[in-house]
Amino acid sequence: TIISDQTGPARSTSVNLIGASHLKVSRNWKVSAGLKISALNYTVNTADLETTVSNDPDMMHTITTGLSLNAGFGFLVYSKKMYAGFSVPRVSFLRFDQANMGYVVDKKGGYISYAGVNLDLSRDLELRPSVLAIYGYAGPVSLDINAIVTAYKLIDLGLTYHVNGSIGAIAGLTIKDRFYVGYAYTYPFNALHKVSIQSHEVALRFMFNKVAQSRGPRFFN
């Protein structure tokens, strides 16, 4: 995967190689272990920061990590209707070449845990509620509560709520069982709304293997 992201003065770009192994532990349950190797770059344009000293010469630079190698891992326990997982997306610290940017970018990484279920509402409708907890990303524990309804295995509509943070909506469409396009909108209602009114995310996915037996439950889209 290739990921590019920008939040305020901080910009990140990463290239990730991800692999996973699945082990059947009972008739209905499996355990999966995954490993991620990453090459990434973080840059912070300090000129975009508001400072108490106008035109501070120490805050007129672009600070970067250069090319940084990192790794992550995770575990997932799942059946056709339920799942629970834990992951550490980044195991080593980020190091900037000129200054400490810990107040702008989380250098330590954190821990993510998540769980959810698939509920059949009818023959053509499916409900997928889930929760996501994040700890250690330069702040207190955060909790996301999500619910997505899938109609005819084609259309996704859902809501997401970040406790004490934001609310949003999710929409997605599956095209010919191979291509998926998704959109997410988030509106913050905490102090962040003063500097960031809203966010938009677009997701694209293409499935190369169309063999039905190779497809797992639709947990995460």
N, CA, C and O of each residue as an XYZ file, in Angstrom:
884
protein
N       0.829     -1.183      0.000
C       0.000      0.000      0.000
C       0.876      1.250      0.000
O       2.006      1.228      0.490
N       0.346      2.335     -0.553
C       0.989      3.641     -0.542
C       0.015      4.619      0.098
O      -1.131      4.731     -0.338
N       0.466      5.329      1.133
C      -0.408      6.228      1.885
C       0.244      7.598      1.959
O       1.424      7.727      2.287
N      -0.555      8.630      1.642
C      -0.113     10.015      1.791
C      -1.138     10.759      2.629
O      -2.339     10.658      2.376
N      -0.672     11.512      3.631
C      -1.597     12.175      4.551
C      -1.011     13.518      4.973
O       0.204     13.666      5.101
N      -1.896     14.498      5.189
C      -1.464     15.801      5.685
C      -2.438     16.282      6.741
O      -3.649     16.308      6.522
N      -1.887     16.669      7.908
C      -2.669     17.244      8.989
C      -1.968     18.510      9.446
O      -0.908     18.444     10.070
N      -2.548     19.660      9.143
C      -1.912     20.915      9.494
C      -0.550     21.036      8.828
O      -0.445     20.868      7.613
N       0.508     21.327      9.607
C       1.842     21.484      9.027
C       2.572     20.160      8.804
O       3.665     20.148      8.238
N       1.992     19.059      9.236
C       2.658     17.759      9.161
C       2.165     16.963      7.956
O       0.962     16.845      7.727
N       3.106     16.421      7.191
C       2.783     15.619      6.023
C       3.555     14.300      6.105
O       4.728     14.279      6.475
N       2.885     13.209      5.757
C       3.537     11.901      5.791
C       3.260     11.143      4.504
O       2.187     11.258      3.912
N       4.247     10.370      4.085
C       4.120      9.475      2.945
C       4.768      8.156      3.317
O       5.886      8.134      3.831
N       4.074      7.056      3.060
C       4.624      5.753      3.420
C       4.323      4.728      2.343
O       3.288      4.776      1.679
N       5.259      3.798      2.187
C       5.093      2.629      1.317
C       5.191      1.406      2.214
O       6.181      1.232      2.925
N       4.163      0.551      2.186
C       4.063     -0.545      3.136
C       3.948     -1.885      2.424
O       3.202     -2.029      1.455
N       4.700     -2.863      2.920
C       4.591     -4.247      2.472
C       3.958     -5.043      3.609
O       4.519     -5.130      4.702
N       2.778     -5.627      3.344
C       1.988     -6.252      4.399
C       1.699     -7.708      4.039
O       1.330     -8.017      2.906
N       1.873     -8.598      5.021
C       1.561    -10.013      4.827
C       0.882    -10.578      6.062
O       1.054    -10.061      7.166
N       0.110    -11.640      5.874
C      -0.614    -12.248      6.994
C      -0.699    -13.753      6.815
O      -0.681    -14.266      5.697
N      -0.793    -14.445      7.937
C      -0.957    -15.893      7.942
C      -2.201    -16.239      8.755
O      -2.455    -15.625      9.791
N      -2.982    -17.227      8.289
C      -4.238    -17.596      8.937
C      -4.176    -19.040      9.420
O      -3.727    -19.932      8.700
N      -4.632    -19.251     10.647
C      -4.617    -20.584     11.249
C      -6.011    -20.927     11.752
O      -6.597    -20.168     12.524
N      -6.545    -22.062     11.321
C      -7.857    -22.517     11.777
C      -7.707    -23.226     13.116
O      -6.998    -24.228     13.212
N      -8.375    -22.709     14.159
C      -8.237    -23.266     15.503
C      -9.446    -24.083     15.929
O      -9.364    -24.835     16.900
N     -10.566    -23.953     15.225
C     -11.747    -24.756     15.494
C     -12.601    -24.773     14.240
O     -12.197    -24.256     13.198
N     -13.769    -25.361     14.340
C     -14.643    -25.453     13.182
C     -15.078    -24.084     12.689
O     -15.235    -23.880     11.485
N     -15.277    -23.139     13.610
C     -15.820    -21.836     13.240
C     -14.845    -20.670     13.402
O     -15.126    -19.567     12.931
N     -13.703    -20.894     14.060
C     -12.822    -19.782     14.395
C     -11.450    -19.932     13.767
O     -10.928    -21.036     13.606
N     -10.872    -18.767     13.412
C      -9.519    -18.711     12.879
C      -8.737    -17.611     13.596
O      -9.314    -16.674     14.147
N      -7.420    -17.746     13.574
C      -6.518    -16.740     14.114
C      -5.592    -16.283     12.996
O      -5.039    -17.099     12.259
N      -5.431    -14.980     12.881
C      -4.566    -14.413     11.857
C      -3.493    -13.556     12.515
O      -3.774    -12.808     13.451
N      -2.263    -13.667     12.024
C      -1.155    -12.831     12.479
C      -0.584    -12.098     11.273
O      -0.336    -12.710     10.234
N      -0.374    -10.792     11.405
C       0.106     -9.989     10.290
C       1.369     -9.228     10.636
O       1.624     -8.910     11.797
N       2.155     -8.941      9.611
C       3.398     -8.184      9.768
C       3.474     -7.125      8.676
O       3.142     -7.389      7.520
N       3.913     -5.925      9.048
C       4.039     -4.813      8.104
C       5.456     -4.248      8.155
O       5.987     -3.972      9.231
N       6.056     -4.082      6.990
C       7.352     -3.417      6.853
C       7.106     -2.108      6.098
O       6.476     -2.109      5.041
N       7.603     -0.994      6.638
C       7.284      0.317      6.082
C       8.535      1.128      5.793
O       9.524      1.062      6.523
N       8.472      1.887      4.722
C       9.431      2.954      4.436
C       8.627      4.250      4.415
O       7.716      4.395      3.600
N       8.948      5.189      5.293
C       8.107      6.365      5.427
C       8.932      7.635      5.603
O      10.115      7.604      5.941
N       8.257      8.742      5.360
C       8.865     10.055      5.521
C       7.845     10.995      6.137
O       6.720     11.104      5.650
N       8.239     11.675      7.212
C       7.424     12.728      7.828
C       8.134     14.062      7.646
O       9.345     14.161      7.842
N       7.384     15.073      7.274
C       7.927     16.428      7.209
C       6.990     17.376      7.943
O       5.771     17.206      7.918
N       7.564     18.361      8.586
C       6.788     19.382      9.290
C       7.270     20.744      8.800
O       8.441     21.087      8.963
N       6.372     21.515      8.202
C       6.690     22.862      7.743
C       6.414     23.822      8.895
O       5.274     24.236      9.101
N       7.456     24.175      9.645
C       7.267     25.002     10.842
C       6.766     26.399     10.506
O       6.214     27.074     11.375
N       6.941     26.847      9.275
C       6.437     28.169      8.893
C       4.916     28.231      8.946
O       4.347     29.320      9.016
N       4.244     27.066      8.912
C       2.786     27.044      8.988
C       2.267     27.116     10.417
O       1.058     27.214     10.628
N       3.167     27.071     11.408
C       2.759     27.123     12.808
C       2.610     28.569     13.268
O       3.355     29.448     12.835
N       1.644     28.805     14.149
C       1.486     30.121     14.742
C       2.413     30.231     15.948
O       2.365     29.392     16.847
N       3.245     31.250     15.972
C       4.213     31.426     17.047
C       3.996     32.758     17.743
O       3.369     33.668     17.200
N       4.532     32.856     18.971
C       4.405     34.103     19.731
C       5.359     35.178     19.224
O       5.159     36.367     19.471
N       6.407     34.743     18.505
C       7.373     35.679     17.933
C       7.168     35.721     16.422
O       7.308     34.701     15.748
N       6.843     36.880     15.896
C       6.611     37.007     14.462
C       7.901     36.781     13.676
O       8.951     37.326     14.015
N       7.805     35.966     12.617
C       8.947     35.674     11.746
C      10.135     35.113     12.523
O      11.284     35.468     12.261
N       9.848     34.237     13.475
C      10.902     33.584     14.257
C      11.803     32.792     13.310
O      11.318     31.884     12.635
N      13.118     33.111     13.237
C      13.994     32.406     12.293
C      14.140     30.922     12.594
O      14.479     30.139     11.706
N      13.886     30.527     13.845
C      13.980     29.111     14.202
C      12.742     28.323     13.787
O      12.712     27.096     13.882
N      11.723     29.043     13.325
C      10.475     28.388     12.945
C      10.147     28.656     11.484
O       8.983     28.813     11.114
N      11.179     28.705     10.665
C      10.989     28.978      9.243
C      11.604     27.873      8.392
O      12.054     28.122      7.274
N      11.623     26.664      8.920
C      12.285     25.570      8.226
C      11.307     24.420      7.998
O      10.228     24.374      8.587
N      11.704     23.507      7.142
C      10.995     22.247      6.966
C      11.799     21.142      7.655
O      12.919     20.835      7.246
N      11.222     20.550      8.700
C      11.885     19.510      9.478
C      11.425     18.159      8.950
O      10.235     17.969      8.699
N      12.352     17.214      8.775
C      11.998     15.934      8.177
C      12.683     14.773      8.889
O      13.731     14.938      9.515
N      12.085     13.622      8.783
C      12.711     12.394      9.297
C      13.634     11.778      8.262
O      14.389     10.859      8.582
N      13.590     12.274      7.003
C      14.278     11.567      5.935
C      13.574     10.244      5.678
O      12.417     10.071      6.064
N      14.250      9.322      5.040
C      13.690      7.998      4.809
C      13.841      7.170      6.072
O      14.959      6.903      6.512
N      12.731      6.765      6.652
C      12.723      6.024      7.913
C      12.090      4.657      7.713
O      11.014      4.546      7.126
N      12.754      3.620      8.196
C      12.230      2.261      8.120
C      11.565      1.897      9.436
O      12.058      2.241     10.511
N      10.440      1.197      9.342
C       9.709      0.825     10.543
C       8.971     -0.486     10.297
O       8.993     -1.029      9.192
N       8.328     -0.975     11.327
C       7.585     -2.235     11.224
C       6.390     -2.193     12.164
O       6.356     -1.409     13.113
N       5.415     -3.042     11.889
C       4.244     -3.172     12.742
C       3.733     -4.593     12.706
O       4.122     -5.380     11.842
N       2.855     -4.926     13.650
C       2.304     -6.276     13.682
C       0.907     -6.246     14.284
O       0.514     -5.266     14.917
N       0.166     -7.323     14.083
C      -1.179     -7.398     14.633
C      -1.705     -8.816     14.661
O      -1.181     -9.707     13.992
N      -2.759     -9.011     15.452
C      -3.408    -10.317     15.583
C      -4.914    -10.136     15.454
O      -5.470     -9.130     15.895
N      -5.563    -11.115     14.849
C      -7.007    -11.077     14.652
C      -7.596    -12.453     14.911
O      -7.125    -13.448     14.360
N      -8.623    -12.511     15.746
C      -9.389    -13.732     15.992
C     -10.773    -13.521     15.397
O     -11.434    -12.531     15.711
N     -11.224    -14.440     14.539
C     -12.478    -14.167     13.839
C     -13.202    -15.442     13.438
O     -12.608    -16.509     13.285
N     -14.510    -15.285     13.275
C     -15.385    -16.291     12.682
C     -16.139    -15.598     11.554
O     -15.781    -14.484     11.170
N     -17.156    -16.221     11.027
C     -17.931    -15.600      9.963
C     -18.799    -14.452     10.465
O     -19.255    -13.628      9.672
N     -19.033    -14.389     11.780
C     -19.946    -13.377     12.313
C     -19.326    -12.453     13.351
O     -19.933    -11.438     13.694
N     -18.133    -12.766     13.868
C     -17.542    -11.949     14.918
C     -16.039    -11.833     14.703
O     -15.432    -12.671     14.035
N     -15.448    -10.795     15.271
C     -13.998    -10.647     15.204
C     -13.515     -9.749     16.336
O     -14.269     -8.926     16.855
N     -12.243     -9.917     16.713
C     -11.578     -9.051     17.681
C     -10.097     -9.061     17.349
O      -9.533    -10.099     17.005
N      -9.469     -7.890     17.456
C      -8.066     -7.808     17.077
C      -7.293     -6.796     17.877
O      -7.861     -5.973     18.595
N      -5.970     -6.873     17.740
C      -5.044     -5.968     18.412
C      -3.858     -5.746     17.491
O      -3.390     -6.688     16.851
N      -3.354     -4.496     17.412
C      -2.229     -4.230     16.528
C      -1.341     -3.122     17.082
O      -1.775     -2.276     17.865
N      -0.087     -3.158     16.650
C       0.895     -2.110     16.926
C       1.414     -1.654     15.566
O       2.317     -2.287     15.018
N       0.870     -0.571     15.005
C       1.239     -0.177     13.643
C       2.690      0.272     13.485
O       3.250      0.181     12.393
N       3.305      0.760     14.572
C       4.676      1.251     14.472
C       5.433      0.880     15.737
O       5.025      1.270     16.831
N       6.528      0.136     15.614
C       7.225     -0.373     16.794
C       8.396      0.507     17.227
O       8.805      0.437     18.386
N       8.948      1.330     16.340
C      10.089      2.161     16.714
C       9.741      3.641     16.612
O       8.770      4.017     15.956
N      10.538      4.471     17.265
C      10.279      5.903     17.321
C      10.642      6.569     16.000
O      11.497      6.086     15.258
N       9.974      7.690     15.722
C      10.374      8.555     14.619
C      11.421      9.539     15.113
O      11.307     10.067     16.219
N      12.436      9.786     14.303
C      13.496     10.713     14.672
C      13.639     11.790     13.596
O      13.870     11.485     12.426
N      13.500     13.044     14.005
C      13.642     14.161     13.079
C      15.084     14.643     13.073
O      15.789     14.536     14.076
N      15.518     15.176     11.933
C      16.933     15.464     11.750
C      17.402     16.752     12.399
O      18.602     16.909     12.626
N      16.491     17.695     12.713
C      16.940     19.000     13.193
C      16.337     19.423     14.524
O      16.943     20.213     15.249
N      15.173     18.921     14.855
C      14.511     19.409     16.061
C      13.525     18.362     16.568
O      13.207     17.397     15.873
N      13.050     18.573     17.794
C      12.057     17.697     18.382
C      10.670     18.126     17.907
O      10.203     19.210     18.256
N      10.012     17.283     17.114
C       8.684     17.609     16.594
C       7.591     16.816     17.308
O       6.513     16.597     16.754
N       7.870     16.390     18.530
C       6.912     15.585     19.267
C       5.607     16.280     19.558
O       4.594     15.616     19.777
N       5.600     17.625     19.568
C       4.362     18.360     19.816
C       3.499     18.475     18.567
O       2.350     18.909     18.647
N       4.040     18.092     17.410
C       3.296     18.138     16.151
C       2.973     16.737     15.643
O       1.862     16.485     15.178
N       3.944     15.823     15.731
C       3.797     14.459     15.232
C       4.033     13.485     16.371
O       4.995     13.635     17.125
N       3.180     12.502     16.505
C       3.386     11.467     17.507
C       4.567     10.595     17.083
O       4.513      9.937     16.044
N       5.624     10.590     17.878
C       6.840      9.870     17.513
C       6.841      8.425     17.999
O       7.551      7.584     17.448
N       6.050      8.134     19.024
C       6.133      6.834     19.664
C       5.219      5.779     19.046
O       5.474      4.583     19.190
N       4.164      6.204     18.365
C       3.194      5.224     17.901
C       2.242      4.856     19.019
O       2.186      5.548     20.036
N       1.493      3.777     18.850
C       0.524      3.416     19.870
C      -0.024      2.024     19.657
O       0.557      1.211     18.938
N      -1.158      1.759     20.298
C      -1.779      0.442     20.273
C      -3.230      0.594     19.840
O      -3.905      1.548     20.226
N      -3.705     -0.349     19.038
C      -5.066     -0.307     18.515
C      -5.748     -1.636     18.813
O      -5.185     -2.700     18.555
N      -6.944     -1.575     19.349
C      -7.764     -2.771     19.543
C      -9.139     -2.525     18.943
O      -9.614     -1.390     18.910
N      -9.770     -3.578     18.474
C     -11.037     -3.418     17.773
C     -11.834     -4.719     17.843
O     -11.277     -5.799     18.040
N     -13.155     -4.587     17.677
C     -14.044     -5.749     17.714
C     -15.342     -5.392     17.014
O     -15.708     -4.221     16.920
N     -16.038     -6.417     16.521
C     -17.312     -6.179     15.849
C     -18.026     -7.464     15.521
O     -17.494     -8.558     15.708
N     -19.253     -7.315     15.023
C     -20.075     -8.469     14.657
C     -20.779     -8.183     13.335
O     -20.952     -7.028     12.948
N     -21.177     -9.240     12.655
C     -22.033     -9.159     11.465
C     -23.407     -9.699     11.823
O     -23.523    -10.846     12.253
N     -24.451     -8.894     11.654
C     -25.810     -9.285     12.006
C     -26.688     -9.260     10.759
O     -26.752     -8.249     10.060
N     -27.357    -10.360     10.484
C     -28.280    -10.438      9.353
C     -29.638     -9.878      9.768
O     -30.336    -10.474     10.588
N     -30.007     -8.738      9.203
C     -31.309     -8.148      9.493
C     -32.405     -8.795      8.657
O     -33.539     -8.934      9.115
N     -32.070     -9.186      7.441
C     -32.980     -9.884      6.543
C     -32.132    -10.575      5.482
O     -30.906    -10.619      5.582
N     -32.789    -11.103      4.485
C     -32.060    -11.779      3.423
C     -31.151    -10.817      2.659
O     -30.095    -11.219      2.171
N     -31.550     -9.562      2.554
C     -30.810     -8.605      1.741
C     -30.147     -7.491      2.538
O     -29.479     -6.636      1.957
N     -30.318     -7.485      3.865
C     -29.749     -6.424      4.689
C     -28.849     -7.011      5.767
O     -29.180     -8.015      6.398
N     -27.708     -6.368      5.964
C     -26.749     -6.806      6.960
C     -26.261     -5.596      7.750
O     -25.960     -4.549      7.177
N     -26.186     -5.751      9.085
C     -25.709     -4.683      9.966
C     -24.365     -5.086     10.552
O     -24.205     -6.202     11.048
N     -23.375     -4.149     10.493
C     -22.041     -4.441     11.015
C     -21.632     -3.363     12.030
O     -20.961     -2.400     11.658
N     -22.023     -3.507     13.300
C     -21.541     -2.582     14.334
C     -20.122     -2.962     14.754
O     -19.743     -4.133     14.721
N     -19.340     -1.946     15.151
C     -17.965     -2.204     15.568
C     -17.491     -1.096     16.489
O     -18.059     -0.004     16.514
N     -16.435     -1.394     17.250
C     -15.791     -0.412     18.119
C     -14.287     -0.461     17.860
O     -13.731     -1.509     17.530
N     -13.646      0.689     18.017
C     -12.215      0.817     17.806
C     -11.638      1.685     18.907
O     -12.092      2.811     19.109
N     -10.631      1.172     19.629
C      -9.980      1.924     20.698
C      -8.511      2.128     20.343
O      -7.841      1.195     19.900
N      -8.008      3.354     20.537
C      -6.625      3.702     20.224
C      -5.994      4.314     21.466
O      -6.567      5.195     22.107
N      -4.788      3.823     21.794
C      -4.077      4.340     22.962
C      -2.637      4.674     22.588
O      -1.968      3.904     21.899
N      -2.174      5.824     23.048
C      -0.755      6.124     22.939
C      -0.361      7.058     21.829
O       0.812      7.422     21.747
N      -1.282      7.475     20.957
C      -0.923      8.365     19.863
C      -0.951      9.818     20.336
O      -1.808     10.604     19.931
N       0.008     10.153     21.202
C       0.185     11.527     21.689
C      -1.090     12.109     22.281
O      -1.360     13.299     22.114
N      -1.870     11.295     22.963
C      -3.098     11.794     23.545
C      -3.773     10.727     24.390
O      -3.241      9.626     24.536
N      -4.947     11.038     24.952
C      -5.674     10.066     25.766
C      -6.266      8.951     24.909
O      -6.218      8.998     23.680
N      -6.817      7.964     25.573
C      -7.477      6.868     24.867
C      -8.652      7.415     24.068
O      -9.453      8.188     24.592
N      -8.758      7.019     22.802
C      -9.878      7.442     21.968
C     -10.718      6.234     21.602
O     -10.208      5.120     21.482
N     -12.014      6.465     21.425
C     -12.949      5.378     21.146
C     -13.849      5.764     19.989
O     -14.474      6.824     20.002
N     -13.913      4.890     18.980
C     -14.813      5.069     17.840
C     -15.909      4.008     17.889
O     -15.641      2.835     18.151
N     -17.146      4.433     17.634
C     -18.287      3.521     17.549
C     -18.882      3.658     16.154
O     -19.242      4.758     15.735
N     -18.985      2.549     15.437
C     -19.401      2.583     14.041
C     -20.527      1.589     13.784
O     -20.656      0.585     14.485
N     -21.334      1.879     12.777
C     -22.384      0.960     12.344
C     -22.602      1.152     10.850
O     -22.842      2.268     10.390
N     -22.518      0.055     10.091
C     -22.704      0.094      8.645
C     -23.789     -0.902      8.259
O     -23.778     -2.050      8.702
N     -24.719     -0.453      7.434
C     -25.766     -1.325      6.884
C     -25.427     -1.594      5.417
O     -25.178     -0.669      4.644
N     -25.423     -2.877      5.050
C     -25.146     -3.278      3.677
C     -26.418     -3.828      3.047
O     -27.070     -4.705      3.614
N     -26.764     -3.314      1.880
C     -27.965     -3.753      1.165
C     -27.568     -4.515     -0.088
O     -26.796     -4.025     -0.913
N     -28.107     -5.724     -0.218
C     -27.917     -6.558     -1.408
C     -26.433     -6.844     -1.700
O     -26.049     -7.113     -2.838
N     -25.609     -6.778     -0.635
C     -24.155     -7.018     -0.766
C     -23.499     -6.061     -1.762
O     -22.449     -6.367     -2.327
N     -24.129     -4.897     -1.974
C     -23.625     -3.929     -2.941
C     -23.417     -2.538     -2.353
O     -22.405     -1.893     -2.626
N     -24.369     -2.076     -1.550
C     -24.371     -0.688     -1.089
C     -24.139     -0.637      0.416
O     -24.810     -1.339      1.172
N     -23.193      0.189      0.853
C     -22.906      0.406      2.264
C     -23.315      1.811      2.675
O     -22.971      2.782      2.001
N     -24.050      1.924      3.782
C     -24.400      3.207      4.380
C     -24.190      3.093      5.874
O     -24.642      2.130      6.493
N     -23.503      4.074      6.467
C     -23.236      3.947      7.883
C     -22.960      5.260      8.580
O     -22.845      6.311      7.950
N     -22.857      5.176      9.908
C     -22.537      6.309     10.760
C     -21.350      5.949     11.644
O     -21.154      4.788     12.002
N     -20.565      6.958     11.987
C     -19.438      6.763     12.884
C     -19.426      7.873     13.924
O     -19.721      9.028     13.621
N     -19.079      7.506     15.155
C     -19.052      8.470     16.256
C     -17.745      8.320     17.021
O     -17.460      7.261     17.580
N     -16.958      9.382     17.040
C     -15.725      9.417     17.819
C     -16.050     10.095     19.141
O     -16.375     11.282     19.169
N     -15.965      9.345     20.242
C     -16.406      9.842     21.541
C     -15.674     11.138     21.888
O     -14.445     11.199     21.876
N     -16.452     12.163     22.196
C     -15.940     13.491     22.541
C     -15.085     14.097     21.432
O     -14.199     14.910     21.697
N     -15.358     13.695     20.177
C     -14.518     14.203     19.105
C     -15.244     14.611     17.844
O     -15.175     15.771     17.437
N     -15.955     13.659     17.206
C     -16.541     13.968     15.902
C     -17.662     12.974     15.588
O     -17.830     11.958     16.262
N     -18.410     13.300     14.554
C     -19.445     12.428     14.029
C     -19.312     12.420     12.510
O     -18.887     13.409     11.914
N     -19.677     11.306     11.890
C     -19.499     11.243     10.449
C     -20.413     10.238      9.790
O     -21.185      9.539     10.446
N     -20.307     10.184      8.469
C     -21.124      9.283      7.659
C     -20.219      8.521      6.696
O     -19.163      9.012      6.297
N     -20.651      7.310      6.329
C     -19.888      6.423      5.457
C     -20.796      5.926      4.343
O     -21.959      5.603      4.584
N     -20.270      5.865      3.123
C     -21.013      5.309      1.995
C     -20.041      4.526      1.121
O     -18.875      4.897      0.981
N     -20.538      3.430      0.531
C     -19.681      2.622     -0.328
C     -20.491      1.853     -1.349
O     -21.684      1.615     -1.159
N     -19.835      1.462     -2.438
C     -20.495      0.739     -3.516
C     -19.556     -0.332     -4.054
O     -18.402     -0.049     -4.379
N     -20.055     -1.567     -4.146
C     -19.323     -2.673     -4.752
C     -19.747     -2.810     -6.206
O     -20.940     -2.847     -6.507
N     -18.764     -2.886     -7.120
C     -19.038     -2.955     -8.548
C     -18.506     -4.274     -9.103
O     -17.298     -4.511     -9.110
N     -19.417     -5.127     -9.567
C     -19.079     -6.393    -10.207
C     -18.178     -7.277     -9.356
O     -17.311     -7.969     -9.889
N     -18.374     -7.264     -8.027
C     -17.688     -8.132     -7.081
C     -16.177     -7.931     -7.017
O     -15.505     -8.614     -6.244
N     -15.638     -7.028     -7.795
C     -14.188     -6.848     -7.826
C     -13.737     -5.466     -7.354
O     -12.690     -5.330     -6.722
N     -14.523     -4.457     -7.660
C     -14.107     -3.081     -7.388
C     -15.012     -2.475     -6.322
O     -16.232     -2.631     -6.360
N     -14.387     -1.780     -5.367
C     -15.147     -1.129     -4.300
C     -14.685      0.321     -4.167
O     -13.487      0.598     -4.129
N     -15.641      1.236     -4.098
C     -15.332      2.644     -3.878
C     -16.095      3.109     -2.639
O     -17.293      2.859     -2.508
N     -15.398      3.781     -1.740
C     -16.013      4.229     -0.503
C     -15.718      5.684     -0.217
O     -14.724      6.234     -0.691
N     -16.594      6.311      0.568
C     -16.438      7.712      0.930
C     -16.827      7.887      2.394
O     -17.816      7.319      2.857
N     -16.037      8.682      3.118
C     -16.327      8.960      4.526
C     -16.213     10.457      4.779
O     -15.276     11.112      4.322
N     -17.177     10.980      5.508
C     -17.208     12.396      5.876
C     -17.214     12.504      7.398
O     -17.955     11.790      8.073
N     -16.385     13.400      7.933
C     -16.296     13.573      9.377
C     -16.397     15.049      9.733
O     -15.767     15.899      9.103
N     -17.193     15.337     10.746
C     -17.340     16.712     11.233
C     -16.979     16.753     12.719
O     -17.652     16.115     13.529
N     -15.935     17.489     13.090
C     -15.544     17.561     14.504
C     -16.441     18.506     15.286
O     -16.850     19.546     14.770
N     -16.749     18.151     16.537
C     -17.538     19.050     17.380
C     -16.793     19.413     18.663
O     -17.374     20.021     19.563
N     -15.507     19.045     18.756
C     -14.712     19.467     19.909
C     -13.914     20.720     19.541
O     -14.251     21.412     18.580
N     -12.855     21.010     20.306
C     -12.070     22.220     20.060
C     -11.404     22.228     18.695
O     -11.025     23.288     18.199
N     -11.254     21.032     18.068
C     -10.601     20.943     16.772
C     -11.386     21.662     15.680
O     -10.813     22.050     14.662
N     -12.703     21.845     15.881
C     -13.502     22.460     14.820
C     -13.101     23.916     14.559
O     -13.477     24.489     13.537
N     -12.343     24.510     15.475
C     -11.898     25.885     15.273
C     -10.819     25.975     14.188
O     -10.661     27.015     13.549
N     -10.075     24.876     13.981
C      -8.997     24.891     12.980
C      -9.243     23.916     11.836
O      -8.595     24.012     10.794
N     -10.172     22.976     12.016
C     -10.466     21.999     10.966
C     -11.962     21.736     10.958
O     -12.478     21.060     11.849
N     -12.661     22.262      9.963
C     -14.119     22.194      9.950
C     -14.611     20.783      9.644
O     -15.562     20.316     10.270
N     -13.982     20.100      8.694
C     -14.484     18.806      8.265
C     -13.374     18.038      7.547
O     -12.327     18.596      7.219
N     -13.621     16.755      7.309
C     -12.655     15.952      6.563
C     -13.398     15.046      5.593
O     -14.541     14.655      5.833
N     -12.730     14.721      4.495
C     -13.280     13.847      3.469
C     -12.247     12.771      3.152
O     -11.062     13.068      2.997
N     -12.699     11.520      3.056
C     -11.811     10.417      2.713
C     -12.447      9.579      1.605
O     -13.648      9.308      1.628
N     -11.636      9.180      0.648
C     -12.081      8.318     -0.446
C     -11.233      7.055     -0.433
O     -10.008      7.138     -0.341
N     -11.862      5.889     -0.524
C     -11.166      4.609     -0.527
C     -11.511      3.831     -1.797
O     -12.670      3.771     -2.208
N     -10.496      3.244     -2.402
C     -10.663      2.412     -3.596
C     -10.025      1.051     -3.336
O      -8.937      0.969     -2.766
N     -10.700     -0.009     -3.752
C     -10.164     -1.354     -3.571
C     -10.490     -2.204     -4.784
O     -11.596     -2.152     -5.322
N      -9.504     -2.991     -5.208
C      -9.710     -3.899     -6.333
C      -9.323     -5.310     -5.910
O      -8.242     -5.515     -5.358
N     -10.192     -6.280     -6.161
C      -9.938     -7.666     -5.808
C      -9.456     -8.426     -7.040
O     -10.183     -8.545     -8.027
N      -8.225     -8.941     -6.979
C      -7.666     -9.667     -8.113
C      -8.191    -11.094     -8.182
O      -8.405    -11.622     -9.273
N      -8.401    -11.722     -7.035
C      -8.854    -13.107     -6.988
C     -10.358    -13.134     -6.773
O     -10.844    -12.688     -5.733
N     -11.089    -13.644     -7.731
C     -12.554    -13.655     -7.662
C     -13.109    -14.966     -7.131
O     -14.327    -15.141     -7.087
N     -12.239    -15.900     -6.723
C     -12.704    -17.188     -6.219
C     -13.459    -16.972     -4.913
O     -12.926    -16.385     -3.972
N     -14.691    -17.444     -4.857
C     -15.559    -17.162     -3.709
C     -14.977    -17.705     -2.425
O     -15.111    -17.069     -1.380
N     -14.319    -18.888     -2.466
C     -13.808    -19.495     -1.248
C     -12.697    -18.667     -0.617
O     -12.419    -18.820      0.573
N     -12.063    -17.802     -1.381
C     -10.937    -17.022     -0.841
C     -11.393    -15.764     -0.127
O     -10.576    -15.085      0.495
N     -12.666    -15.436     -0.199
C     -13.155    -14.190      0.394
C     -13.569    -14.398      1.839
O     -14.280    -15.349      2.165
N     -13.115    -13.494      2.706
C     -13.493    -13.558      4.097
C     -14.721    -12.706      4.366
O     -15.251    -12.085      3.445
N     -15.191    -12.664      5.626
C     -16.339    -11.816      5.968
C     -16.024    -10.352      5.718
O     -14.866     -9.937      5.775
N     -17.067     -9.566      5.439
C     -16.895     -8.148      5.115
C     -16.883     -7.365      6.419
O     -17.902     -6.808      6.827
N     -15.725     -7.325      7.072
C     -15.629     -6.647      8.346
C     -15.343     -5.158      8.207
O     -16.001     -4.341      8.852
N     -14.380     -4.797      7.383
C     -13.756     -3.496      7.507
C     -14.136     -2.490      6.433
O     -13.778     -1.322      6.580
N     -14.842     -2.859      5.354
C     -15.173     -1.859      4.337
C     -16.532     -1.237      4.623
O     -16.985     -0.371      3.874
